[in-house]
Every structure is written in structure tokens, then in C-alpha cells.
Amino acid sequence: MDMQVQDMVSELVDYQINLSMTKSEISIAKASHIAIASLLNATKCICPEEAGNLHEHLRDISLSFGIDEKSCTR
């Protein structure tokens, strides 16, 4: 990903993490799950052609730690 796309992903991750703090049902989730969910969502949403491989790689890493996308959204 080029620097502009990286900045967009970073901004979306920051936004989603901050937004999660205002939702009581999300704010009680593990911080690592919120972070992974935000990163997975951002890489999936922003320029999916460029970020597709990164999204898949991050998903595989999170699965190896027992964190799947569904557990991040509960």
C-alpha cells in the first residue's frame, strides 16, 4: 500500500476505536479484539484491491491467536 492508503487505513482504525468507546456493548470487549476488528474492517473497506492481501494476512494471524472476525463484532 502506498502512504496515502496507509494514512487512510490508520485514520479509519483510529475513528473506529474511538467510536467503540461510546458504545457500551462494544467498550466491554477486549481491547485487542476491538483493535483487530478495526484493522480488519479498515483494510477490507479502503482500496480492497490493494489491501486485500493485507486483510487476508491479518485475518490469518488473528485466527492463529484464536480471534476471528465474528468474535470481534460481538
N, C-alpha and C positions, 0 to 999 in steps of 0.2 A: 504494500500500500504506500502511496505517496504521502507526503507530510500533511497535505490538506485533508485527506481521508482520515489519517490518524488523528488529527485535531478534531474532526467531526465526531469520530467514534468516542474520543475522550470526553468531549462536551456532552454527548448523549448519555454516556455512562454516569458522569457527574450529576446530570439532571435527574436521571432515574434513581440514583442513590439518594439524592436529596428529597425527591418526591416520596420515596419509600418511607422516609421518616415521618411523613404526615399521615400515613395510613396505619392505623393501629394493628390491623391484621397482618400487615407486612413487616412493621417495625419490630415485631417479636421474633421474626425469623432470624436464623443465624446470619451474621454479617457476611460470612463467606458465601452463603447461598445468594444473598442479595447482590453481592459483587459479581459473582459468576453469572447470575441471571441477567444483570445489566449489561455485562460484557457480551454475553451470547446474543442478547437481543440487539445490541448496537451493531455488532458485526454482521448480523443477519439482515438488518434493515438498511444499513448505509452501504451503497455500492456492492450489492451481493456478489457481482461477478468478481470483483477484486478481493472481497473479504470472505468469499465462500470457503476457501481452503483454510483460512484462519479460524472461521467459525467451527468448521468440522474438527480441526485440530484441538481447539479449546474444549469442544464438547467431549472429545475422546479423553482428554486429560481429566476433565471434571468427572467423567464416568469412572475413570480409574481410581478416583478418590471417593466413589460412592455418591456423587452428586449428579443427578440427572435433571434435565430441563423441567420435568414435571414437579420434582421436589422443590425447585426454586420458585415455582409460582404458587405454591400452596400457602 
